[in-house]
Structures are given as structure tokens and as C-alpha cells.
Amino acid sequence: MPKLKTKSSTKGRFSLTAKGKVRRHYAGKRHGMMKRTQKQIRDKRGSTIMASSDAKIVKPFMPYG
């Protein structure tokens, strides 16, 4: 049986929790921080759990998760 290949882009963008949920980072933090409010910058800190409907799309790209 050949090894399953992971989509290379998903390796850096997503990770799995112990229960198998998909963890992602917030969008909108790369540049343009001057126009964002301090509350927006604070709230986008860290990572969050992806919605289950979106996680169904991403999970097949991470086959050993």
C-alpha cells in the first residue's frame, strides 16, 4: 500500500487537536494593522477551531489526522 500524500499547503496552515478537530489561525493579521481597531487586533490573537462544515473540506488533505 503506498503512503498517502498530504497537501503541502495544509501542513503550515492547519493542525489537528487531540479530538481530531481542525485548528486554524485568524485571517486579517498579516498587514494593515493601522486601520484595525485595538479590539480587532486583540481578538484575532492566537488560533481557533474551524467550523465543522469547513473542517470536512480540509480533513481529506490531512490523511493521517
PQR file with spaces between the fields and no chain letter, atoms N, CA, C, O and H, PARSE charges and radii, in Angstrom:
ATOM       1  N    MET     1       0.853   -1.191    0.000 -0.4000 1.5000
ATOM       2  CA   MET     1       0.000    0.000    0.000 -0.0000 2.0000
ATOM       3  C    MET     1       0.891    1.243    0.000  0.5500 1.7000
ATOM       4  O    MET     1       1.747    1.367    0.875 -0.5500 1.4000
ATOM       5  N    PRO     2       0.721    2.164   -0.947 -0.5600 1.5000
ATOM       6  CA   PRO     2       1.564    3.367   -0.959  0.2800 2.0000
ATOM       7  C    PRO     2       1.173    4.331    0.161  0.5500 1.7000
ATOM       8  O    PRO     2       0.065    4.285    0.696 -0.5500 1.4000
ATOM       9  N    LYS     3       2.118    5.200    0.492 -0.4000 1.5000
ATOM      10  CA   LYS     3       1.845    6.216    1.508 -0.0000 2.0000
ATOM      11  C    LYS     3       0.852    7.232    0.952  0.5500 1.7000
ATOM      12  O    LYS     3       0.835    7.516   -0.246 -0.5500 1.4000
ATOM      13  H    LYS     3       3.018    5.237    0.058  0.4000 1.0000
ATOM      14  N    LEU     4       0.028    7.773    1.844 -0.4000 1.5000
ATOM      15  CA   LEU     4      -0.896    8.829    1.446 -0.0000 2.0000
ATOM      16  C    LEU     4      -0.158   10.153    1.470  0.5500 1.7000
ATOM      17  O    LEU     4       0.647   10.401    2.367 -0.5500 1.4000
ATOM      18  H    LEU     4       0.041    7.543    2.817  0.4000 1.0000
ATOM      19  N    LYS     5      -0.423   10.998    0.498 -0.4000 1.5000
ATOM      20  CA   LYS     5       0.257   12.294    0.435 -0.0000 2.0000
ATOM      21  C    LYS     5      -0.620   13.373    1.061  0.5500 1.7000
ATOM      22  O    LYS     5      -1.833   13.414    0.855 -0.5500 1.4000
ATOM      23  H    LYS     5      -1.077   10.796   -0.231  0.4000 1.0000
ATOM      24  N    THR     6       0.023   14.239    1.826 -0.4000 1.5000
ATOM      25  CA   THR     6      -0.641   15.389    2.420 -0.0000 2.0000
ATOM      26  C    THR     6      -0.484   16.578    1.481  0.5500 1.7000
ATOM      27  O    THR     6       0.576   16.766    0.884 -0.5500 1.4000
ATOM      28  H    THR     6       1.009   14.206    1.993  0.4000 1.0000
ATOM      29  N    LYS     7      -1.547   17.387    1.348 -0.4000 1.5000
ATOM      30  CA   LYS     7      -1.408   18.630    0.594 -0.0000 2.0000
ATOM      31  C    LYS     7      -0.417   19.518    1.339  0.5500 1.7000
ATOM      32  O    LYS     7      -0.588   19.769    2.531 -0.5500 1.4000
ATOM      33  H    LYS     7      -2.408   17.234    1.833  0.4000 1.0000
ATOM      34  N    SER     8       0.602   19.988    0.657 -0.4000 1.5000
ATOM      35  CA   SER     8       1.670   20.736    1.314 -0.0000 2.0000
ATOM      36  C    SER     8       1.174   22.029    1.957  0.5500 1.7000
ATOM      37  O    SER     8       1.695   22.442    2.993 -0.5500 1.4000
ATOM      38  H    SER     8       0.741   19.784   -0.312  0.4000 1.0000
ATOM      39  N    SER     9       0.176   22.669    1.357 -0.4000 1.5000
ATOM      40  CA   SER     9      -0.293   23.937    1.911 -0.0000 2.0000
ATOM      41  C    SER     9      -0.995   23.756    3.253  0.5500 1.7000
ATOM      42  O    SER     9      -0.982   24.667    4.080 -0.5500 1.4000
ATOM      43  H    SER     9      -0.247   22.333    0.515  0.4000 1.0000
ATOM      44  N    THR    10      -1.606   22.597    3.482 -0.4000 1.5000
ATOM      45  CA   THR    10      -2.323   22.398    4.740 -0.0000 2.0000
ATOM      46  C    THR    10      -1.379   22.160    5.910  0.5500 1.7000
ATOM      47  O    THR    10      -1.757   22.372    7.062 -0.5500 1.4000
ATOM      48  H    THR    10      -1.617   21.857    2.810  0.4000 1.0000
ATOM      49  N    LYS    11      -0.165   21.725    5.631 -0.4000 1.5000
ATOM      50  CA   LYS    11       0.772   21.452    6.726 -0.0000 2.0000
ATOM      51  C    LYS    11       1.066   22.699    7.543  0.5500 1.7000
ATOM      52  O    LYS    11       1.163   22.636    8.769 -0.5500 1.4000
ATOM      53  H    LYS    11       0.142   21.552    4.695  0.4000 1.0000
ATOM      54  N    GLY    12       1.210   23.843    6.860 -0.4000 1.5000
ATOM      55  CA   GLY    12       1.540   25.066    7.568 -0.0000 2.0000
ATOM      56  C    GLY    12       0.340   25.850    8.048  0.5500 1.7000
ATOM      57  O    GLY    12       0.467   26.698    8.932 -0.5500 1.4000
ATOM      58  H    GLY    12       1.131   23.895    5.864  0.4000 1.0000
ATOM      59  N    ARG    13      -0.825   25.582    7.481 -0.4000 1.5000
ATOM      60  CA   ARG    13      -1.992   26.407    7.795 -0.0000 2.0000
ATOM      61  C    ARG    13      -2.886   25.826    8.870  0.5500 1.7000
ATOM      62  O    ARG    13      -3.523   26.573    9.613 -0.5500 1.4000
ATOM      63  H    ARG    13      -0.929   24.893    6.763  0.4000 1.0000
ATOM      64  N    PHE    14      -2.943   24.507    8.967 -0.4000 1.5000
ATOM      65  CA   PHE    14      -3.871   23.872    9.887 -0.0000 2.0000
ATOM      66  C    PHE    14      -3.153   22.827   10.725  0.5500 1.7000
ATOM      67  O    PHE    14      -2.121   22.290   10.321 -0.5500 1.4000
ATOM      68  H    PHE    14      -2.425   23.901    8.363  0.4000 1.0000
ATOM      69  N    SER    15      -3.716   22.545   11.903 -0.4000 1.5000
ATOM      70  CA   SER    15      -3.235   21.433   12.710 -0.0000 2.0000
ATOM      71  C    SER    15      -4.448   20.792   13.364  0.5500 1.7000
ATOM      72  O    SER    15      -5.528   21.380   13.403 -0.5500 1.4000
ATOM      73  H    SER    15      -4.554   22.981   12.231  0.4000 1.0000
ATOM      74  N    LEU    16      -4.263   19.591   13.872 -0.4000 1.5000
ATOM      75  CA   LEU    16      -5.365   18.858   14.479 -0.0000 2.0000
ATOM      76  C    LEU    16      -5.235   18.859   15.995  0.5500 1.7000
ATOM      77  O    LEU    16      -4.129   18.798   16.532 -0.5500 1.4000
ATOM      78  H    LEU    16      -3.385   19.113   13.840  0.4000 1.0000
ATOM      79  N    THR    17      -6.379   18.930   16.683 -0.4000 1.5000
ATOM      80  CA   THR    17      -6.394   18.804   18.130 -0.0000 2.0000
ATOM      81  C    THR    17      -6.393   17.322   18.484  0.5500 1.7000
ATOM      82  O    THR    17      -6.442   16.467   17.600 -0.5500 1.4000
ATOM      83  H    THR    17      -7.277   18.980   16.246  0.4000 1.0000
ATOM      84  N    ALA    18      -6.337   17.022   19.769 -0.4000 1.5000
ATOM      85  CA   ALA    18      -6.319   15.627   20.211 -0.0000 2.0000
ATOM      86  C    ALA    18      -7.620   14.908   19.862  0.5500 1.7000
ATOM      87  O    ALA    18      -7.620   13.697   19.643 -0.5500 1.4000
ATOM      88  H    ALA    18      -6.297   17.716   20.488  0.4000 1.0000
ATOM      89  N    LYS    19      -8.720   15.642   19.810 -0.4000 1.5000
ATOM      90  CA   LYS    19     -10.012   15.031   19.470 -0.0000 2.0000
ATOM      91  C    LYS    19     -10.283   15.014   17.978  0.5500 1.7000
ATOM      92  O    LYS    19     -11.332   14.534   17.548 -0.5500 1.4000
ATOM      93  H    LYS    19      -8.720   16.626   19.988  0.4000 1.0000
ATOM      94  N    GLY    20      -9.345   15.538   17.168 -0.4000 1.5000
ATOM      95  CA   GLY    20      -9.493   15.475   15.719 -0.0000 2.0000
ATOM      96  C    GLY    20     -10.128   16.693   15.091  0.5500 1.7000
ATOM      97  O    GLY    20     -10.450   16.678   13.903 -0.5500 1.4000
ATOM      98  H    GLY    20      -8.493   15.928   17.517  0.4000 1.0000
ATOM      99  N    LYS    21     -10.317   17.763   15.874 -0.4000 1.5000
ATOM     100  CA   LYS    21     -10.850   18.987   15.294 -0.0000 2.0000
ATOM     101  C    LYS    21      -9.719   19.746   14.611  0.5500 1.7000
ATOM     102  O    LYS    21      -8.548   19.554   14.937 -0.5500 1.4000
ATOM     103  H    LYS    21     -10.055   17.775   16.839  0.4000 1.0000
ATOM     104  N    VAL    22     -10.075   20.607   13.662 -0.4000 1.5000
ATOM     105  CA   VAL    22      -9.075   21.337   12.883 -0.0000 2.0000
ATOM     106  C    VAL    22      -8.861   22.708   13.514  0.5500 1.7000
ATOM     107  O    VAL    22      -9.812   23.464   13.714 -0.5500 1.4000
ATOM     108  H    VAL    22     -11.027   20.763   13.397  0.4000 1.0000
ATOM     109  N    ARG    23      -7.612   23.022   13.825 -0.4000 1.5000
ATOM     110  CA   ARG    23      -7.252   24.313   14.392 -0.0000 2.0000
ATOM     111  C    ARG    23      -6.711   25.203   13.284  0.5500 1.7000
ATOM     112  O    ARG    23      -5.940   24.749   12.438 -0.5500 1.4000
ATOM     113  H    ARG    23      -6.839   22.408   13.662  0.4000 1.0000
ATOM     114  N    ARG    24      -7.115   26.478   13.285 -0.4000 1.5000
ATOM     115  CA   ARG    24      -6.661   27.416   12.271 -0.0000 2.0000
ATOM     116  C    ARG    24      -6.335   28.746   12.923  0.5500 1.7000
ATOM     117  O    ARG    24      -6.739   29.019   14.054 -0.5500 1.4000
ATOM     118  H    ARG    24      -7.740   26.847   13.972  0.4000 1.0000
ATOM     119  N    HIS    25      -5.586   29.582   12.179 -0.4000 1.5000
ATOM     120  CA   HIS    25      -5.285   30.930   12.642 -0.0000 2.0000
ATOM     121  C    HIS    25      -6.318   31.891   12.076  0.5500 1.7000
ATOM     122  O    HIS    25      -6.992   31.584   11.092 -0.5500 1.4000
ATOM     123  H    HIS    25      -5.258   29.360   11.261  0.4000 1.0000
ATOM     124  N    TYR    26      -6.438   33.045   12.696 -0.4000 1.5000
ATOM     125  CA   TYR    26      -7.383   34.057   12.245 -0.0000 2.0000
ATOM     126  C    TYR    26      -6.879   34.747   10.976  0.5500 1.7000
ATOM     127  O    TYR    26      -5.676   34.929   10.793 -0.5500 1.4000
ATOM     128  H    TYR    26      -5.891   33.295   13.495  0.4000 1.0000
ATOM     129  N    ALA    27      -7.801   35.120   10.119 -0.4000 1.5000
ATOM     130  CA   ALA    27      -7.458   35.894    8.925 -0.0000 2.0000
ATOM     131  C    ALA    27      -7.412   37.367    9.292  0.5500 1.7000
ATOM     132  O    ALA    27      -8.026   37.797   10.269 -0.5500 1.4000
ATOM     133  H    ALA    27      -8.779   34.972   10.268  0.4000 1.0000
ATOM     134  N    GLY    28      -6.676   38.136    8.496 -0.4000 1.5000
ATOM     135  CA   GLY    28      -6.676   39.577    8.674 -0.0000 2.0000
ATOM     136  C    GLY    28      -5.623   40.098    9.629  0.5500 1.7000
ATOM     137  O    GLY    28      -5.801   41.172   10.204 -0.5500 1.4000
ATOM     138  H    GLY    28      -6.177   37.787    7.703  0.4000 1.0000
ATOM     139  N    LYS    29      -4.516   39.363    9.821 -0.4000 1.5000
ATOM     140  CA   LYS    29      -3.471   39.826   10.729 -0.0000 2.0000
ATOM     141  C    LYS    29      -2.119   39.968   10.038  0.5500 1.7000
ATOM     142  O    LYS    29      -1.111   40.145   10.722 -0.5500 1.4000
ATOM     143  H    LYS    29      -4.372   38.491    9.355  0.4000 1.0000
ATOM     144  N    ARG    30      -2.058   39.899    8.730 -0.4000 1.5000
ATOM     145  CA   ARG    30      -0.779   39.925    8.030 -0.0000 2.0000
ATOM     146  C    ARG    30      -0.235   41.341    7.853  0.5500 1.7000
ATOM     147  O    ARG    30       0.958   41.580    8.043 -0.5500 1.4000
ATOM     148  H    ARG    30      -2.877   39.756    8.174  0.4000 1.0000
ATOM     149  N    HIS    31      -1.101   42.265    7.492 -0.4000 1.5000
ATOM     150  CA   HIS    31      -0.658   43.642    7.259 -0.0000 2.0000
ATOM     151  C    HIS    31      -1.858   44.555    7.433  0.5500 1.7000
ATOM     152  O    HIS    31      -2.988   44.083    7.557 -0.5500 1.4000
ATOM     153  H    HIS    31      -2.069   42.071    7.338  0.4000 1.0000
ATOM     154  N    GLY    32      -1.616   45.873    7.441 -0.4000 1.5000
ATOM     155  CA   GLY    32      -2.710   46.833    7.572 -0.0000 2.0000
ATOM     156  C    GLY    32      -3.231   46.966    8.979  0.5500 1.7000
ATOM     157  O    GLY    32      -4.423   47.212    9.169 -0.5500 1.4000
ATOM     158  H    GLY    32      -0.698   46.256    7.340  0.4000 1.0000
ATOM     159  N    MET    33      -2.366   46.809    9.989 -0.4000 1.5000
ATOM     160  CA   MET    33      -2.808   46.874   11.374 -0.0000 2.0000
ATOM     161  C    MET    33      -3.192   48.296   11.797  0.5500 1.7000
ATOM     162  O    MET    33      -3.933   48.475   12.764 -0.5500 1.4000
ATOM     163  H    MET    33      -1.398   46.610    9.834  0.4000 1.0000
ATOM     164  N    MET    34      -2.693   49.302   11.080 -0.4000 1.5000
ATOM     165  CA   MET    34      -3.004   50.689   11.459 -0.0000 2.0000
ATOM     166  C    MET    34      -4.502   50.975   11.308  0.5500 1.7000
ATOM     167  O    MET    34      -5.063   51.750   12.082 -0.5500 1.4000
ATOM     168  H    MET    34      -2.092   49.156   10.295  0.4000 1.0000
ATOM     169  N    LYS    35      -5.141   50.364   10.332 -0.4000 1.5000
ATOM     170  CA   LYS    35      -6.562   50.636   10.112 -0.0000 2.0000
ATOM     171  C    LYS    35      -7.472   49.772   10.972  0.5500 1.7000
ATOM     172  O    LYS    35      -8.679   50.009   10.998 -0.5500 1.4000
ATOM     173  H    LYS    35      -4.685   49.735    9.703  0.4000 1.0000
ATOM     174  N    ARG    36      -6.942   48.791   11.667 -0.4000 1.5000
ATOM     175  CA   ARG    36      -7.739   47.939   12.540 -0.0000 2.0000
ATOM     176  C    ARG    36      -7.810   48.557   13.935  0.5500 1.7000
ATOM     177  O    ARG    36      -6.894   49.258   14.365 -0.5500 1.4000
ATOM     178  H    ARG    36      -5.961   48.599   11.646  0.4000 1.0000
ATOM     179  N    THR    37      -8.898   48.288   14.623 -0.4000 1.5000
ATOM     180  CA   THR    37      -9.001   48.767   15.998 -0.0000 2.0000
ATOM     181  C    THR    37      -8.191   47.845   16.900  0.5500 1.7000
ATOM     182  O    THR    37      -7.862   46.721   16.520 -0.5500 1.4000
ATOM     183  H    THR    37      -9.642   47.718   14.273  0.4000 1.0000
ATOM     184  N    GLN    38      -7.874   48.330   18.096 -0.4000 1.5000
ATOM     185  CA   GLN    38      -7.116   47.511   19.052 -0.0000 2.0000
ATOM     186  C    GLN    38      -7.912   46.269   19.445  0.5500 1.7000
ATOM     187  O    GLN    38      -7.335   45.209   19.687 -0.5500 1.4000
ATOM     188  H    GLN    38      -8.141   49.243   18.405  0.4000 1.0000
ATOM     189  N    LYS    39      -9.225   46.397   19.508 -0.4000 1.5000
ATOM     190  CA   LYS    39     -10.072   45.247   19.843 -0.0000 2.0000
ATOM     191  C    LYS    39      -9.982   44.167   18.772  0.5500 1.7000
ATOM     192  O    LYS    39      -9.928   42.979   19.088 -0.5500 1.4000
ATOM     193  H    LYS    39      -9.694   47.258   19.312  0.4000 1.0000
ATOM     194  N    GLN    40      -9.965   44.582   17.492 -0.4000 1.5000
ATOM     195  CA   GLN    40      -9.838   43.607   16.407 -0.0000 2.0000
ATOM     196  C    GLN    40      -8.509   42.878   16.502  0.5500 1.7000
ATOM     197  O    GLN    40      -8.453   41.659   16.342 -0.5500 1.4000
ATOM     198  H    GLN    40     -10.009   45.547   17.235  0.4000 1.0000
ATOM     199  N    ILE    41      -7.436   43.620   16.762 -0.4000 1.5000
ATOM     200  CA   ILE    41      -6.113   43.001   16.838 -0.0000 2.0000
ATOM     201  C    ILE    41      -6.041   42.025   18.012  0.5500 1.7000
ATOM     202  O    ILE    41      -5.467   40.943   17.890 -0.5500 1.4000
ATOM     203  H    ILE    41      -7.482   44.611   16.892  0.4000 1.0000
ATOM     204  N    ARG    42      -6.622   42.406   19.141 -0.4000 1.5000
ATOM     205  CA   ARG    42      -6.633   41.527   20.327 -0.0000 2.0000
ATOM     206  C    ARG    42      -7.434   40.259   20.059  0.5500 1.7000
ATOM     207  O    ARG    42      -7.000   39.158   20.396 -0.5500 1.4000
ATOM     208  H    ARG    42      -7.089   43.285   19.240  0.4000 1.0000
ATOM     209  N    ASP    43      -8.608   40.422   19.449 -0.4000 1.5000
ATOM     210  CA   ASP    43      -9.495   39.278   19.245 -0.0000 2.0000
ATOM     211  C    ASP    43      -8.950   38.281   18.233  0.5500 1.7000
ATOM     212  O    ASP    43      -9.306   37.103   18.272 -0.5500 1.4000
ATOM     213  H    ASP    43      -8.960   41.317   19.175  0.4000 1.0000
ATOM     214  N    LYS    44      -8.089   38.739   17.324 -0.4000 1.5000
ATOM     215  CA   LYS    44      -7.528   37.847   16.310 -0.0000 2.0000
ATOM     216  C    LYS    44      -6.226   37.197   16.747  0.5500 1.7000
ATOM     217  O    LYS    44      -5.558   36.554   15.937 -0.5500 1.4000
ATOM     218  H    LYS    44      -7.800   39.696   17.292  0.4000 1.0000
ATOM     219  N    ARG    45      -5.856   37.350   17.995 -0.4000 1.5000
ATOM     220  CA   ARG    45      -4.617   36.764   18.511 -0.0000 2.0000
ATOM     221  C    ARG    45      -4.798   35.248   18.696  0.5500 1.7000
ATOM     222  O    ARG    45      -5.874   34.797   19.090 -0.5500 1.4000
ATOM     223  H    ARG    45      -6.398   37.873   18.653  0.4000 1.0000
ATOM     224  N    GLY    46      -3.779   34.487   18.419 -0.4000 1.5000
ATOM     225  CA   GLY    46      -3.829   33.049   18.666 -0.0000 2.0000
ATOM     226  C    GLY    46      -4.525   32.284   17.552  0.5500 1.7000
ATOM     227  O    GLY    46      -4.446   32.661   16.383 -0.5500 1.4000
ATOM     228  H    GLY    46      -2.906   34.854   18.098  0.4000 1.0000
ATOM     229  N    SER    47      -5.204   31.213   17.922 -0.4000 1.5000
ATOM     230  CA   SER    47      -5.860   30.362   16.936 -0.0000 2.0000
ATOM     231  C    SER    47      -7.258   30.010   17.420  0.5500 1.7000
ATOM     232  O    SER    47      -7.627   30.309   18.556 -0.5500 1.4000
ATOM     233  H    SER    47      -5.268   30.907   18.872  0.4000 1.0000
ATOM     234  N    THR    48      -8.030   29.371   16.547 -0.4000 1.5000
ATOM     235  CA   THR    48      -9.396   28.996   16.862 -0.0000 2.0000
ATOM     236  C    THR    48      -9.712   27.646   16.213  0.5500 1.7000
ATOM     237  O    THR    48      -8.939   27.144   15.397 -0.5500 1.4000
ATOM     238  H    THR    48      -7.730   29.128   15.625  0.4000 1.0000
ATOM     239  N    ILE    49     -10.837   27.077   16.581 -0.4000 1.5000
ATOM     240  CA   ILE    49     -11.285   25.808   15.999 -0.0000 2.0000
ATOM     241  C    ILE    49     -12.125   26.120   14.764  0.5500 1.7000
ATOM     242  O    ILE    49     -13.008   26.976   14.799 -0.5500 1.4000
ATOM     243  H    ILE    49     -11.465   27.485   17.244  0.4000 1.0000
ATOM     244  N    MET    50     -11.840   25.424   13.689 -0.4000 1.5000
ATOM     245  CA   MET    50     -12.545   25.651   12.428 -0.0000 2.0000
ATOM     246  C    MET    50     -13.970   25.100   12.519  0.5500 1.7000
ATOM     247  O    MET    50     -14.214   24.102   13.197 -0.5500 1.4000
ATOM     248  H    MET    50     -11.122   24.729   13.660  0.4000 1.0000
ATOM     249  N    ALA    51     -14.888   25.745   11.842 -0.4000 1.5000
ATOM     250  CA   ALA    51     -16.273   25.280   11.786 -0.0000 2.0000
ATOM     251  C    ALA    51     -16.315   23.876   11.175  0.5500 1.7000
ATOM     252  O    ALA    51     -15.525   23.552   10.288 -0.5500 1.4000
ATOM     253  H    ALA    51     -14.689   26.556   11.291  0.4000 1.0000
ATOM     254  N    SER    52     -17.236   23.059   11.654 -0.4000 1.5000
ATOM     255  CA   SER    52     -17.267   21.655   11.226 -0.0000 2.0000
ATOM     256  C    SER    52     -17.526   21.513    9.738  0.5500 1.7000
ATOM     257  O    SER    52     -17.005   20.592    9.109 -0.5500 1.4000
ATOM     258  H    SER    52     -17.878   23.322   12.374  0.4000 1.0000
ATOM     259  N    SER    53     -18.328   22.414    9.157 -0.4000 1.5000
ATOM     260  CA   SER    53     -18.609   22.329    7.724 -0.0000 2.0000
ATOM     261  C    SER    53     -17.360   22.620    6.895  0.5500 1.7000
ATOM     262  O    SER    53     -17.153   22.012    5.845 -0.5500 1.4000
ATOM     263  H    SER    53     -18.751   23.162    9.667  0.4000 1.0000
ATOM     264  N    ASP    54     -16.518   23.561    7.373 -0.4000 1.5000
ATOM     265  CA   ASP    54     -15.271   23.850    6.677 -0.0000 2.0000
ATOM     266  C    ASP    54     -14.219   22.776    6.951  0.5500 1.7000
ATOM     267  O    ASP    54     -13.387   22.482    6.093 -0.5500 1.4000
ATOM     268  H    ASP    54     -16.685   24.055    8.227  0.4000 1.0000
ATOM     269  N    ALA    55     -14.259   22.196    8.145 -0.4000 1.5000
ATOM     270  CA   ALA    55     -13.293   21.163    8.501 -0.0000 2.0000
ATOM     271  C    ALA    55     -13.459   19.917    7.626  0.5500 1.7000
ATOM     272  O    ALA    55     -12.485   19.214    7.359 -0.5500 1.4000
ATOM     273  H    ALA    55     -14.935   22.435    8.842  0.4000 1.0000
ATOM     274  N    LYS    56     -14.680   19.644    7.182 -0.4000 1.5000
ATOM     275  CA   LYS    56     -14.920   18.491    6.305 -0.0000 2.0000
ATOM     276  C    LYS    56     -14.177   18.639    4.981  0.5500 1.7000
ATOM     277  O    LYS    56     -13.799   17.641    4.368 -0.5500 1.4000
ATOM     278  H    LYS    56     -15.472   20.215    7.398  0.4000 1.0000
ATOM     279  N    ILE    57     -13.962   19.882    4.534 -0.4000 1.5000
ATOM     280  CA   ILE    57     -13.247   20.127    3.285 -0.0000 2.0000
ATOM     281  C    ILE    57     -11.746   19.939    3.489  0.5500 1.7000
ATOM     282  O    ILE    57     -11.059   19.411    2.615 -0.5500 1.4000
ATOM     283  H    ILE    57     -14.268   20.693    5.032  0.4000 1.0000
ATOM     284  N    VAL    58     -11.240   20.371    4.643 -0.4000 1.5000
ATOM     285  CA   VAL    58      -9.806   20.379    4.896 -0.0000 2.0000
ATOM     286  C    VAL    58      -9.280   18.995    5.303  0.5500 1.7000
ATOM     287  O    VAL    58      -8.160   18.628    4.946 -0.5500 1.4000
ATOM     288  H    VAL    58     -11.798   20.800    5.354  0.4000 1.0000
ATOM     289  N    LYS    59     -10.082   18.235    6.042 -0.4000 1.5000
ATOM     290  CA   LYS    59      -9.610   16.958    6.607 -0.0000 2.0000
ATOM     291  C    LYS    59      -9.077   15.960    5.578  0.5500 1.7000
ATOM     292  O    LYS    59      -8.089   15.289    5.875 -0.5500 1.4000
ATOM     293  H    LYS    59     -10.991   18.533    6.332  0.4000 1.0000
ATOM     294  N    PRO    60      -9.664   15.817    4.391 -0.5600 1.5000
ATOM     295  CA   PRO    60      -9.111   14.862    3.428  0.2800 2.0000
ATOM     296  C    PRO    60      -7.701   15.229    2.962  0.5500 1.7000
ATOM     297  O    PRO    60      -6.961   14.364    2.494 -0.5500 1.4000
ATOM     298  N    PHE    61      -7.323   16.504    3.085 -0.4000 1.5000
ATOM     299  CA   PHE    61      -5.983   16.919    2.681 -0.0000 2.0000
ATOM     300  C    PHE    61      -4.948   16.551    3.734  0.5500 1.7000
ATOM     301  O    PHE    61      -3.748   16.609    3.466 -0.5500 1.4000
ATOM     302  H    PHE    61      -7.924   17.208    3.465  0.4000 1.0000
ATOM     303  N    MET    62      -5.399   16.170    4.942 -0.4000 1.5000
ATOM     304  CA   MET    62      -4.502   15.759    6.029 -0.0000 2.0000
ATOM     305  C    MET    62      -4.843   14.308    6.366  0.5500 1.7000
ATOM     306  O    MET    62      -5.497   14.068    7.381 -0.5500 1.4000
ATOM     307  H    MET    62      -6.374   16.123    5.160  0.4000 1.0000
ATOM     308  N    PRO    63      -4.434   13.346    5.568 -0.5600 1.5000
ATOM     309  CA   PRO    63      -4.989   11.987    5.651  0.2800 2.0000
ATOM     310  C    PRO    63      -4.656   11.233    6.925  0.5500 1.7000
ATOM     311  O    PRO    63      -5.410   10.339    7.308 -0.5500 1.4000
ATOM     312  N    TYR    64      -3.546   11.558    7.606 -0.4000 1.5000
ATOM     313  CA   TYR    64      -3.180   10.790    8.788 -0.0000 2.0000
ATOM     314  C    TYR    64      -3.658   11.460   10.069  0.5500 1.7000
ATOM     315  O    TYR    64      -3.104   11.201   11.137 -0.5500 1.4000
ATOM     316  H    TYR    64      -2.933   12.284    7.295  0.4000 1.0000
ATOM     317  N    GLY    65      -4.663   12.307    9.987 -0.4000 1.5000
ATOM     318  CA   GLY    65      -5.118   13.044   11.161 -0.0000 2.0000
ATOM     319  C    GLY    65      -6.245   12.388   11.894  0.5500 1.7000
ATOM     320  O    GLY    65      -6.715   12.915   12.902 -0.5500 1.4000
ATOM     321  H    GLY    65      -5.112   12.518    9.119  0.4000 1.0000
